[in-house]
Amino acid sequence: MFKKIMAEINFRRGRRQHDTAKLALAATQDRYNIRSAMELSRMGSPDAICQSILLTFAGLRDFAINNPLDSAARDFMQLGLQELEHSRGQCFQDIAALYFSKKKRSGFFVEVGTGNGELLSNTFMLEKRFGWQGILFEPDRRFHESIGKLRTAKLDERPVYSCDDKVLQFLEVSRAGELSTLSEFRREDGRFRFGSMREVKTTSLNTAFSLHNAPREIDYISIDTEGSELEVLQGLDFNKYKVGFLTIEHNFVAGKKEAFAEYLAPFGFKPVLTEFSNQDIWLVNEKR
């Protein structure tokens, strides 16, 4: 037993040292790598938490010194500070949705890739603090119970795709359900994902919106499906459903951000706050 305890202590000590070293390397290579700092903070290393705060504010300060911020960027950051304790979005996507909706109350959201319903959720704050309603999509069965307890929004357990009723393999990633994805996308971003496979049937957003009586005016859609984001977009009629704001994860996969922008441009979407969107692309519908 003593050996097991010591092994655990040494493992945690080594992880903290590794976390700090990774953070220092990130700061050296890219002083604006705020996502790395946030991810290390979530690991629980005290050093990483403190350094992530310093890295974040140092990056924002240096950026502002060398690149005068426009009013939208300043207002976005100010709103982020006001709602800091309420935000759950991975990189403040919920703050961006609130900002571009003009702090709307009783709006409507769609979150494709929900996780447990609160941690890293881009819609939790909108529902709980601002009274929004919406639809949550999450195929990973391990999250369904927590979503049911934490959220009032409708839950659709099917994976979203460009077409309906396609039979695919879904990978439920071990110990990291947020990375679960359709099997064909399991290595798109270079990560090796391991877990259990199961057969699933897909739905398109068009069909799901009809089933759940979604309004024609949708204030915000968040898409984070670990690789299948373009297929999700292709299953929605943007002429029928008027979407105000989109956040879509590209995870720095070459060409994905450009592909999203090109696909959405004919519907009136324009990238915004690119200095903050990090692993996502954020787009506002200028025609709405």
C-alpha beads as a LAMMPS data file, in Angstrom:
LAMMPS data file: protein, C-alpha beads

288 atoms
287 bonds

1 atom types
1 bond types

-500.0 500.0 xlo xhi
-500.0 500.0 ylo yhi
-500.0 500.0 zlo zhi

Masses

1 110.0

Atoms # bond

1 1 1 0.000 0.000 0.000
2 1 1 2.824 2.398 0.917
3 1 1 4.466 1.788 -2.456
4 1 1 1.212 2.562 -4.245
5 1 1 0.785 5.814 -2.315
6 1 1 4.357 6.892 -3.038
7 1 1 3.956 5.988 -6.695
8 1 1 0.847 8.165 -6.901
9 1 1 2.610 11.073 -5.168
10 1 1 5.575 10.800 -7.514
11 1 1 3.277 10.588 -10.515
12 1 1 1.417 13.751 -9.497
13 1 1 4.655 15.573 -8.748
14 1 1 6.024 14.587 -12.123
15 1 1 2.836 15.690 -13.835
16 1 1 2.996 19.108 -12.162
17 1 1 6.596 19.534 -13.282
18 1 1 5.656 18.400 -16.772
19 1 1 2.690 20.786 -16.862
20 1 1 4.831 23.739 -15.820
21 1 1 7.494 22.865 -18.378
22 1 1 4.882 22.611 -21.120
23 1 1 3.403 25.948 -20.130
24 1 1 6.813 27.623 -20.179
25 1 1 7.499 26.159 -23.616
26 1 1 4.116 27.384 -24.874
27 1 1 4.873 30.856 -23.567
28 1 1 8.245 30.859 -25.323
29 1 1 6.914 29.599 -28.644
30 1 1 3.618 31.474 -28.680
31 1 1 2.927 33.970 -25.947
32 1 1 -0.714 34.142 -27.059
33 1 1 -1.271 30.397 -26.691
34 1 1 -4.038 30.949 -24.170
35 1 1 -5.713 27.622 -24.884
36 1 1 -2.635 25.693 -23.741
37 1 1 -2.648 27.663 -20.517
38 1 1 -6.329 26.931 -19.952
39 1 1 -5.936 23.222 -20.629
40 1 1 -3.036 22.988 -18.178
41 1 1 -5.067 24.851 -15.579
42 1 1 -7.827 22.253 -15.877
43 1 1 -5.291 19.555 -14.982
44 1 1 -5.160 21.036 -11.502
45 1 1 -1.527 22.058 -11.256
46 1 1 -1.294 25.097 -8.917
47 1 1 1.743 26.418 -10.756
48 1 1 -0.001 26.068 -14.097
49 1 1 -3.099 27.869 -12.836
50 1 1 -1.104 30.867 -11.628
51 1 1 1.052 30.972 -14.726
52 1 1 -1.940 30.619 -17.025
53 1 1 -3.482 33.746 -15.514
54 1 1 -0.253 35.665 -15.986
55 1 1 0.160 34.333 -19.521
56 1 1 -3.381 35.282 -20.447
57 1 1 -3.161 38.838 -19.176
58 1 1 0.363 39.318 -20.512
59 1 1 -0.772 38.184 -23.928
60 1 1 -3.763 40.503 -23.923
61 1 1 -1.648 43.409 -22.713
62 1 1 1.051 42.942 -25.340
63 1 1 -1.515 42.448 -28.063
64 1 1 -3.307 45.658 -27.092
65 1 1 -0.031 47.612 -27.004
66 1 1 0.972 46.567 -30.507
67 1 1 -2.496 46.261 -32.022
68 1 1 -4.972 48.913 -30.864
69 1 1 -8.233 47.126 -30.132
70 1 1 -11.421 48.132 -31.888
71 1 1 -14.581 48.807 -29.919
72 1 1 -15.980 45.297 -30.486
73 1 1 -12.892 43.668 -28.988
74 1 1 -12.920 45.988 -25.995
75 1 1 -16.642 45.506 -25.385
76 1 1 -16.266 41.726 -25.698
77 1 1 -13.475 41.648 -23.106
78 1 1 -15.417 43.910 -20.770
79 1 1 -18.463 41.644 -20.982
80 1 1 -16.200 38.648 -20.363
81 1 1 -14.953 40.187 -17.129
82 1 1 -18.501 41.009 -16.047
83 1 1 -19.680 37.431 -16.588
84 1 1 -16.415 35.675 -15.703
85 1 1 -17.776 33.544 -12.865
86 1 1 -20.825 32.511 -14.897
87 1 1 -19.090 31.548 -18.147
88 1 1 -18.485 27.861 -18.876
89 1 1 -17.415 28.044 -22.530
90 1 1 -13.988 26.619 -23.319
91 1 1 -12.731 29.912 -24.743
92 1 1 -15.624 32.246 -23.875
93 1 1 -17.799 31.257 -26.818
94 1 1 -20.798 31.812 -24.541
95 1 1 -19.632 35.373 -23.887
96 1 1 -19.318 35.948 -27.632
97 1 1 -22.837 34.602 -28.212
98 1 1 -24.144 36.898 -25.508
99 1 1 -22.261 39.866 -26.940
100 1 1 -23.471 39.418 -30.525
101 1 1 -27.052 38.888 -29.348
102 1 1 -26.805 42.242 -27.527
103 1 1 -27.161 40.482 -24.161
104 1 1 -30.478 39.071 -25.247
105 1 1 -32.738 37.293 -22.793
106 1 1 -34.909 34.312 -23.733
107 1 1 -32.929 33.561 -26.885
108 1 1 -32.600 30.200 -28.625
109 1 1 -29.423 28.123 -28.950
110 1 1 -28.274 24.837 -30.453
111 1 1 -25.199 23.048 -29.104
112 1 1 -23.857 20.198 -31.234
113 1 1 -21.410 18.420 -28.950
114 1 1 -22.481 19.133 -25.393
115 1 1 -20.269 17.056 -23.109
116 1 1 -21.627 16.761 -19.579
117 1 1 -23.837 19.827 -19.994
118 1 1 -21.834 22.276 -17.894
119 1 1 -18.053 21.783 -18.097
120 1 1 -16.841 23.566 -21.251
121 1 1 -20.456 24.035 -22.362
122 1 1 -20.959 27.004 -24.670
123 1 1 -24.650 27.296 -23.743
124 1 1 -24.889 26.553 -20.005
125 1 1 -24.628 30.217 -19.002
126 1 1 -27.129 31.300 -21.650
127 1 1 -29.700 28.849 -20.301
128 1 1 -29.138 29.334 -16.583
129 1 1 -28.413 33.049 -16.370
130 1 1 -30.219 34.551 -19.360
131 1 1 -33.202 32.248 -19.747
132 1 1 -32.412 30.894 -23.209
133 1 1 -33.982 27.699 -24.503
134 1 1 -32.481 25.316 -26.988
135 1 1 -31.509 21.887 -28.254
136 1 1 -28.481 19.885 -27.120
137 1 1 -26.905 17.119 -29.202
138 1 1 -24.668 14.568 -27.490
139 1 1 -24.157 10.968 -28.692
140 1 1 -21.801 9.899 -25.864
141 1 1 -24.032 7.894 -23.522
142 1 1 -21.857 8.621 -20.476
143 1 1 -23.015 12.255 -20.506
144 1 1 -26.748 11.735 -20.800
145 1 1 -27.490 11.391 -17.087
146 1 1 -25.592 14.536 -16.138
147 1 1 -27.198 16.517 -18.965
148 1 1 -30.613 15.421 -17.701
149 1 1 -29.779 16.669 -14.206
150 1 1 -28.025 19.889 -15.189
151 1 1 -30.030 21.162 -18.140
152 1 1 -33.595 21.953 -19.119
153 1 1 -32.914 22.185 -22.866
154 1 1 -34.043 19.306 -25.059
155 1 1 -31.465 16.535 -25.540
156 1 1 -31.093 14.657 -28.821
157 1 1 -28.801 11.661 -28.376
158 1 1 -28.070 11.105 -32.061
159 1 1 -24.882 12.183 -33.843
160 1 1 -25.485 15.051 -36.260
161 1 1 -24.412 14.587 -39.872
162 1 1 -25.171 15.846 -43.370
163 1 1 -27.890 13.227 -43.888
164 1 1 -30.382 11.184 -41.906
165 1 1 -30.294 7.544 -40.828
166 1 1 -26.768 6.829 -42.002
167 1 1 -25.297 3.964 -39.988
168 1 1 -21.835 4.857 -38.703
169 1 1 -19.416 3.840 -35.986
170 1 1 -19.131 6.182 -33.002
171 1 1 -16.059 6.149 -30.761
172 1 1 -16.645 6.849 -27.070
173 1 1 -13.164 7.925 -26.018
174 1 1 -11.853 6.476 -22.771
175 1 1 -11.477 8.979 -19.903
176 1 1 -12.074 11.956 -22.211
177 1 1 -15.637 11.927 -23.455
178 1 1 -15.300 15.462 -24.804
179 1 1 -13.086 13.959 -27.540
180 1 1 -15.595 11.296 -28.605
181 1 1 -16.374 11.405 -32.310
182 1 1 -17.530 9.477 -35.333
183 1 1 -14.892 6.872 -36.089
184 1 1 -13.981 8.248 -39.506
185 1 1 -12.763 11.467 -37.850
186 1 1 -10.907 9.907 -34.921
187 1 1 -7.453 10.975 -36.143
188 1 1 -8.235 14.088 -38.148
189 1 1 -6.473 16.452 -35.735
190 1 1 -3.495 14.152 -35.183
191 1 1 -4.638 12.858 -31.807
192 1 1 -4.837 9.146 -31.104
193 1 1 -8.220 8.321 -29.627
194 1 1 -9.016 5.009 -27.954
195 1 1 -12.226 3.693 -26.464
196 1 1 -15.309 1.651 -27.268
197 1 1 -17.086 1.600 -30.618
198 1 1 -20.802 1.360 -31.161
199 1 1 -23.147 1.601 -34.105
200 1 1 -25.221 4.773 -34.402
201 1 1 -27.761 6.327 -36.763
202 1 1 -27.298 9.941 -37.764
203 1 1 -29.665 12.868 -37.998
204 1 1 -29.380 16.095 -39.936
205 1 1 -30.072 19.414 -38.256
206 1 1 -32.980 19.975 -40.642
207 1 1 -34.732 16.818 -39.466
208 1 1 -33.898 17.360 -35.806
209 1 1 -35.097 20.970 -35.887
210 1 1 -38.401 19.857 -37.368
211 1 1 -38.764 17.110 -34.747
212 1 1 -38.035 19.453 -31.837
213 1 1 -40.046 22.396 -33.232
214 1 1 -37.059 24.721 -33.408
215 1 1 -37.898 28.327 -34.285
216 1 1 -36.932 29.707 -37.687
217 1 1 -34.853 32.379 -35.920
218 1 1 -31.941 30.792 -34.041
219 1 1 -29.659 33.113 -32.120
220 1 1 -26.647 30.847 -31.693
221 1 1 -25.313 27.496 -32.884
222 1 1 -22.205 25.920 -31.357
223 1 1 -20.586 23.041 -33.267
224 1 1 -17.785 21.009 -31.686
225 1 1 -17.861 17.421 -32.903
226 1 1 -14.140 16.642 -33.135
227 1 1 -13.931 16.521 -36.904
228 1 1 -17.389 16.297 -38.493
229 1 1 -18.275 19.989 -38.255
230 1 1 -18.580 20.584 -42.016
231 1 1 -20.929 17.617 -42.351
232 1 1 -23.058 19.132 -39.582
233 1 1 -23.285 22.433 -41.482
234 1 1 -24.218 20.659 -44.714
235 1 1 -27.300 19.218 -43.038
236 1 1 -28.866 22.618 -42.313
237 1 1 -30.914 24.770 -44.672
238 1 1 -29.594 28.258 -43.895
239 1 1 -32.254 29.794 -46.118
240 1 1 -34.999 28.259 -43.997
241 1 1 -33.389 28.783 -40.589
242 1 1 -31.932 32.219 -39.910
243 1 1 -28.943 31.828 -37.609
244 1 1 -27.456 34.887 -35.938
245 1 1 -24.110 33.615 -34.655
246 1 1 -21.977 30.499 -35.100
247 1 1 -18.931 29.111 -33.302
248 1 1 -17.322 26.132 -35.027
249 1 1 -14.227 24.267 -33.895
250 1 1 -11.530 23.759 -36.525
251 1 1 -8.870 22.666 -34.013
252 1 1 -6.123 24.079 -36.254
253 1 1 -6.585 21.353 -38.871
254 1 1 -5.184 22.730 -42.124
255 1 1 -7.823 24.257 -44.379
256 1 1 -10.820 23.675 -42.113
257 1 1 -11.309 27.264 -40.975
258 1 1 -11.158 28.464 -44.580
259 1 1 -13.580 25.736 -45.666
260 1 1 -16.119 26.820 -43.044
261 1 1 -15.836 30.479 -44.032
262 1 1 -16.175 29.676 -47.736
263 1 1 -19.201 27.444 -47.183
264 1 1 -21.015 29.997 -45.023
265 1 1 -20.171 33.194 -46.913
266 1 1 -23.066 32.886 -49.425
267 1 1 -25.491 32.834 -46.490
268 1 1 -24.182 36.141 -45.160
269 1 1 -21.737 34.934 -42.504
270 1 1 -18.564 36.855 -41.790
271 1 1 -15.736 35.858 -39.379
272 1 1 -15.496 38.098 -36.310
273 1 1 -13.156 38.596 -33.347
274 1 1 -10.520 36.462 -35.030
275 1 1 -7.953 37.531 -32.450
276 1 1 -9.988 35.724 -29.772
277 1 1 -11.566 32.736 -31.513
278 1 1 -8.464 30.535 -31.168
279 1 1 -9.326 26.904 -32.105
280 1 1 -12.741 28.032 -33.388
281 1 1 -14.031 30.270 -36.110
282 1 1 -16.721 32.715 -34.973
283 1 1 -19.146 34.043 -37.575
284 1 1 -21.927 36.621 -37.527
285 1 1 -24.768 36.625 -40.036
286 1 1 -24.793 40.106 -41.541
287 1 1 -28.003 39.383 -43.475
288 1 1 -30.066 38.603 -40.377

Bonds

1 1 1 2
2 1 2 3
3 1 3 4
4 1 4 5
5 1 5 6
6 1 6 7
7 1 7 8
8 1 8 9
9 1 9 10
10 1 10 11
11 1 11 12
12 1 12 13
13 1 13 14
14 1 14 15
15 1 15 16
16 1 16 17
17 1 17 18
18 1 18 19
19 1 19 20
20 1 20 21
21 1 21 22
22 1 22 23
23 1 23 24
24 1 24 25
25 1 25 26
26 1 26 27
27 1 27 28
28 1 28 29
29 1 29 30
30 1 30 31
31 1 31 32
32 1 32 33
33 1 33 34
34 1 34 35
35 1 35 36
36 1 36 37
37 1 37 38
38 1 38 39
39 1 39 40
40 1 40 41
41 1 41 42
42 1 42 43
43 1 43 44
44 1 44 45
45 1 45 46
46 1 46 47
47 1 47 48
48 1 48 49
49 1 49 50
50 1 50 51
51 1 51 52
52 1 52 53
53 1 53 54
54 1 54 55
55 1 55 56
56 1 56 57
57 1 57 58
58 1 58 59
59 1 59 60
60 1 60 61
61 1 61 62
62 1 62 63
63 1 63 64
64 1 64 65
65 1 65 66
66 1 66 67
67 1 67 68
68 1 68 69
69 1 69 70
70 1 70 71
71 1 71 72
72 1 72 73
73 1 73 74
74 1 74 75
75 1 75 76
76 1 76 77
77 1 77 78
78 1 78 79
79 1 79 80
80 1 80 81
81 1 81 82
82 1 82 83
83 1 83 84
84 1 84 85
85 1 85 86
86 1 86 87
87 1 87 88
88 1 88 89
89 1 89 90
90 1 90 91
91 1 91 92
92 1 92 93
93 1 93 94
94 1 94 95
95 1 95 96
96 1 96 97
97 1 97 98
98 1 98 99
99 1 99 100
100 1 100 101
101 1 101 102
102 1 102 103
103 1 103 104
104 1 104 105
105 1 105 106
106 1 106 107
107 1 107 108
108 1 108 109
109 1 109 110
110 1 110 111
111 1 111 112
112 1 112 113
113 1 113 114
114 1 114 115
115 1 115 116
116 1 116 117
117 1 117 118
118 1 118 119
119 1 119 120
120 1 120 121
121 1 121 122
122 1 122 123
123 1 123 124
124 1 124 125
125 1 125 126
126 1 126 127
127 1 127 128
128 1 128 129
129 1 129 130
130 1 130 131
131 1 131 132
132 1 132 133
133 1 133 134
134 1 134 135
135 1 135 136
136 1 136 137
137 1 137 138
138 1 138 139
139 1 139 140
140 1 140 141
141 1 141 142
142 1 142 143
143 1 143 144
144 1 144 145
145 1 145 146
146 1 146 147
147 1 147 148
148 1 148 149
149 1 149 150
150 1 150 151
151 1 151 152
152 1 152 153
153 1 153 154
154 1 154 155
155 1 155 156
156 1 156 157
157 1 157 158
158 1 158 159
159 1 159 160
160 1 160 161
161 1 161 162
162 1 162 163
163 1 163 164
164 1 164 165
165 1 165 166
166 1 166 167
167 1 167 168
168 1 168 169
169 1 169 170
170 1 170 171
171 1 171 172
172 1 172 173
173 1 173 174
174 1 174 175
175 1 175 176
176 1 176 177
177 1 177 178
178 1 178 179
179 1 179 180
180 1 180 181
181 1 181 182
182 1 182 183
183 1 183 184
184 1 184 185
185 1 185 186
186 1 186 187
187 1 187 188
188 1 188 189
189 1 189 190
190 1 190 191
191 1 191 192
192 1 192 193
193 1 193 194
194 1 194 195
195 1 195 196
196 1 196 197
197 1 197 198
198 1 198 199
199 1 199 200
200 1 200 201
201 1 201 202
202 1 202 203
203 1 203 204
204 1 204 205
205 1 205 206
206 1 206 207
207 1 207 208
208 1 208 209
209 1 209 210
210 1 210 211
211 1 211 212
212 1 212 213
213 1 213 214
214 1 214 215
215 1 215 216
216 1 216 217
217 1 217 218
218 1 218 219
219 1 219 220
220 1 220 221
221 1 221 222
222 1 222 223
223 1 223 224
224 1 224 225
225 1 225 226
226 1 226 227
227 1 227 228
228 1 228 229
229 1 229 230
230 1 230 231
231 1 231 232
232 1 232 233
233 1 233 234
234 1 234 235
235 1 235 236
236 1 236 237
237 1 237 238
238 1 238 239
239 1 239 240
240 1 240 241
241 1 241 242
242 1 242 243
243 1 243 244
244 1 244 245
245 1 245 246
246 1 246 247
247 1 247 248
248 1 248 249
249 1 249 250
250 1 250 251
251 1 251 252
252 1 252 253
253 1 253 254
254 1 254 255
255 1 255 256
256 1 256 257
257 1 257 258
258 1 258 259
259 1 259 260
260 1 260 261
261 1 261 262
262 1 262 263
263 1 263 264
264 1 264 265
265 1 265 266
266 1 266 267
267 1 267 268
268 1 268 269
269 1 269 270
270 1 270 271
271 1 271 272
272 1 272 273
273 1 273 274
274 1 274 275
275 1 275 276
276 1 276 277
277 1 277 278
278 1 278 279
279 1 279 280
280 1 280 281
281 1 281 282
282 1 282 283
283 1 283 284
284 1 284 285
285 1 285 286
286 1 286 287
287 1 287 288
